[in-house]
């Protein structure tokens, strides 16, 4: 820890101690070691007990070194445990220690965040009327775990952790965290599972139409299962494509653009291989938002150049696709476009019926119906059915206010390409996820869900300095945030 260098904040009114040198690299290596251990050991008690001890030790050890702790926190979110929702996500274990050691951060969030949080808590309480069973302890543990991973995490825990990022002014280091600790680890795991993993559910996938079974596969990588069901993996692939596009088209270091471009190509290949048309459309919406904001920031020539580069890369990736993937895409196009039906509308209608029947919520569920269960395939309705009208409004409020916040940032005040890339990434991921949530369940997969929301909140708080550049003295007085632990 003797390589620490403190960089003073510029007109921020906060104190964020930047750590340079070997410590941040050690954090990245430790994070990758956690992922490797999870793949080798699987969801064993040996792994979780070791991780619990490791997480509290590193949180205490790096309590005054936020940058490496954040890097470790980012990468731990990519631990590929997605089979069970009954266990806490690894990055949320770090978040728990952080919150327990620093409860004052709970009261320093932007005031608007408390509104959806209160609605979420009320929704959990009202829905308890229906999810309590004869086995009270088991039902409590199950629903509390669900709420912790999939409700309180995006509403409260992740914002509390990432709040500290608005004290950082090293935008290049922030970009490193986004690229090397959020985008790259998940991309490596996904592409490794596709290329080197073995199909773990060949028989189950074959029960679907033979020409559509590609979208129902799960791959075993070591002792973990990586789910490539198109309604699940499409979310994270669309998010990773938008985030890597934001870095690729920005005027940052060539090394960052090369790494981001490689991640972009890998994730585009995987998204096309899944054949998730809903995620593809959502991804295009996220990219459109990025290029729209870029048009407001830089010259029209650069926007056209960025668009042309992305289109050429997309065309090249499509040409290099294996014949089996292109044939599968053709079948998916016929199924979802040429022969499209109103199945989603029927599913949503059933969800609305159940919501009217139980406006207080029934506890976390992705399906509705009594005798015949059908998936809802809509994230907003899922939260409403699960946690009642109150909880559903809380989720909608969270997404809408975040969208407004990203679009209202003073783009003209951005003079740092790294900061601009981070803002582009957050906006693109949020738009893609908001659109995709209209037709599928983002919370079906806990790993993917946490990575997406981690990226959104990280980019949101890293973008907070954009407002201080225009009104530094005003923001400093209003926030009064101290980021020393």
Protein Blocks (a to p, Z undefined) as FASTA:
>chain_A
ZZcccdddehkopacdddehjllmmmmmmmmmmmmmmmmnopafklmmmmmmmmmmmmmm
mmmmmklmmmmmmmmmmpccfkbckbccfklmmmmmmmmmmmmlmmmccfklmmmmmmmm
mmmmmmmmmmpcfblmlmmmmmmmmmmmmmmmmmmmmmmmmmmmmmpcblklmmmmmmmm
mmmmmmmmmmmmmmmmccfklmmmmmpcfklmmmmcccdehjaccdfbfklmmmmmmmmm
mmmmmmmmpccdfklmmmmmmmmmmmmmmmmmnopaklmmmmmmmmmmmmmmmmmmmcfk
lmmmmmmmmmmmmmmmmmmpcfklmmmmmmmmmmmmmmgcfklmmmmmmmmmmmmmmmno
gbjafbecjklccdfkiaklmmmmmnojklmmmmmmmmmmmmmmmmmpcfklpcbfklmm
mmmmmmmmmmmmmmmmmmmcfklpmklmmmmmmmmmmmmmmmmmmmmmmmmmlmmmmnop
afbZZ
